[in-house]
Amino acid sequence: MTLFPNDQASHEHSLQTLKLIGQYESYLHNVKTIYDMGCGSGEDAKWWANLHYVSAQTGKLLPFNFNVVGIDLQKQTHRGIPNNLQFIQYDFEEYDSSMRSDMIWSHDSFRYAINPLKTLRN
């Protein structure tokens, strides 16, 4: 049972937290790789991939350029994907990556994990 009637409603709910996290610029400058586990349509993953900040030196809007990986069971059709975003069709509970992850994002999907501790260890 999902809490949201559609992907956009889920993303709107995510934005409440995403915008808050986005204010921690000094922390985010240390983040290189973000996994969106159970990414669904990928709206949150796209938000991470497109996140910008204002440079203190130049005042210009600059991208963080995170390496974002959206992982979901369902194959999705994505258009206009930034170069720093890739989607993988896979069960995030079984996904074992050799890439280092600095952050895991999971909105309305982690609660469905059969074995949450095993999932986090992967």
C-alpha positions as CSV (number, residue, x, y, z in Angstrom):
1,M,0.0,0.0,0.0
2,T,1.5,3.3,-1.1
3,L,1.0,6.6,0.8
4,F,0.8,8.6,-2.4
5,P,-1.6,8.6,-5.3
6,N,1.1,9.2,-7.9
7,D,4.8,9.9,-8.4
8,Q,4.3,13.7,-8.4
9,A,2.6,13.6,-5.0
10,S,5.4,11.5,-3.6
11,H,8.0,13.9,-5.0
12,E,6.1,16.9,-3.6
13,H,6.3,15.2,-0.2
14,S,10.0,14.5,-0.6
15,L,10.7,18.1,-1.4
16,Q,9.8,19.1,2.1
17,T,12.9,17.1,3.3
18,L,15.0,17.6,0.2
19,K,14.8,21.4,0.4
20,L,15.8,21.2,4.1
21,I,18.8,19.0,3.3
22,G,19.7,21.4,0.4
23,Q,20.4,24.1,2.9
24,Y,23.3,22.2,4.4
25,E,25.7,23.4,1.7
26,S,28.9,22.8,3.7
27,Y,27.9,19.2,4.2
28,L,26.8,18.7,0.6
29,H,30.2,19.8,-0.7
30,N,31.6,16.6,0.8
31,V,29.1,14.4,-0.9
32,K,30.2,12.8,-4.2
33,T,27.8,9.8,-4.7
34,I,24.1,9.5,-3.8
35,Y,22.0,6.3,-4.3
36,D,18.3,6.8,-4.6
37,M,17.1,3.3,-3.4
38,G,13.6,2.5,-4.8
39,C,13.7,5.6,-7.0
40,G,10.4,5.0,-8.8
41,S,10.0,7.5,-11.6
42,G,13.3,9.2,-10.6
43,E,12.0,12.6,-9.7
44,D,14.0,12.7,-6.5
45,A,17.1,11.4,-8.2
46,K,16.8,14.1,-10.9
47,W,16.4,16.7,-8.1
48,W,19.7,15.5,-6.6
49,A,21.4,15.5,-10.0
50,N,20.3,19.0,-10.7
51,L,21.0,20.6,-7.3
52,H,23.0,23.9,-7.4
53,Y,24.5,26.3,-4.9
54,V,25.6,29.9,-5.1
55,S,29.4,30.3,-5.1
56,A,30.7,32.5,-2.2
57,Q,33.5,33.7,-4.4
58,T,31.7,34.5,-7.6
59,G,28.0,34.7,-6.7
60,K,27.3,32.4,-9.6
61,L,25.0,29.4,-9.5
62,L,27.1,26.3,-9.7
63,P,26.1,22.6,-9.8
64,F,27.2,20.2,-7.1
65,N,27.7,17.5,-9.8
66,F,26.9,14.6,-7.5
67,N,27.2,11.1,-9.1
68,V,23.5,10.0,-8.6
69,V,22.4,6.4,-9.1
70,G,18.6,5.7,-9.1
71,I,17.8,2.0,-8.4
72,D,14.4,0.5,-8.8
73,L,12.7,-2.8,-9.7
74,Q,10.6,-1.3,-12.4
75,K,12.1,-0.2,-15.7
76,Q,11.3,3.4,-16.3
77,T,11.5,5.6,-19.3
78,H,13.5,8.7,-18.5
79,R,14.0,11.8,-20.7
80,G,16.4,14.6,-20.3
81,I,18.7,12.8,-17.9
82,P,21.7,14.8,-16.7
83,N,25.2,13.2,-17.3
84,N,25.7,12.7,-13.6
85,L,22.6,10.5,-13.2
86,Q,22.2,6.9,-14.1
87,F,19.3,4.5,-13.5
88,I,19.7,0.9,-12.7
89,Q,16.8,-1.7,-12.8
90,Y,17.5,-3.9,-9.9
91,D,16.2,-4.9,-6.5
92,F,17.7,-2.4,-4.1
93,E,17.6,-5.0,-1.3
94,E,20.1,-7.1,-3.3
95,Y,22.1,-4.4,-4.9
96,D,25.8,-4.7,-4.1
97,S,27.9,-1.9,-5.4
98,S,31.7,-1.5,-5.4
99,M,31.2,2.2,-5.7
100,R,31.5,4.2,-2.5
101,S,28.3,5.9,-1.5
102,D,28.2,9.1,0.6
103,M,24.5,9.3,0.9
104,I,21.5,7.0,0.5
105,W,18.1,8.5,-0.2
106,S,15.0,6.4,0.0
107,H,11.6,8.0,0.0
108,D,8.6,5.8,0.5
109,S,10.5,2.6,-0.4
110,F,12.8,1.5,2.4
111,R,9.9,0.7,4.6
112,Y,9.1,-2.2,2.2
113,A,12.6,-3.8,2.7
114,I,12.2,-7.4,3.9
115,N,15.5,-7.2,5.7
116,P,16.5,-3.6,6.3
117,L,19.8,-4.4,8.0
118,K,21.0,-6.6,5.1
119,T,19.9,-4.0,2.7
120,L,22.0,-1.3,4.4
121,R,25.0,-3.6,4.6
122,N,24.9,-4.2,0.8
